[in-house]
Amino acid sequence: MTCTRCNGLMVADDLIDLQESYLPMWMRGWRCIACGNIVDPLIQRHRTGQRAGALDAVHAGQVFATWPRPAKAA
């Protein structure tokens, strides 16, 4: 697996979650050995949801309708 930030090598890592109580305290994640980027199941779920929401907005024409149009050159 490669890192989405730097294309470095991602290795499996055991992560501890000290703040959230609804997830297991220990979880398996991925850590980049080059830049330190961490991906765990919760991060992956949020990124997947954001991508799906962004694609739905693009397909519905909402994103392009809100962008300011450049002024026409005279």
Secondary structure, 3 states (H helix, E strand, C coil): CECCCCCCEEEEEEEECCCCCCCCCEEEEEEECCCCCEECHHHHHHHHHHHHHHHHHHHHCHHHHHCCCCCCCC
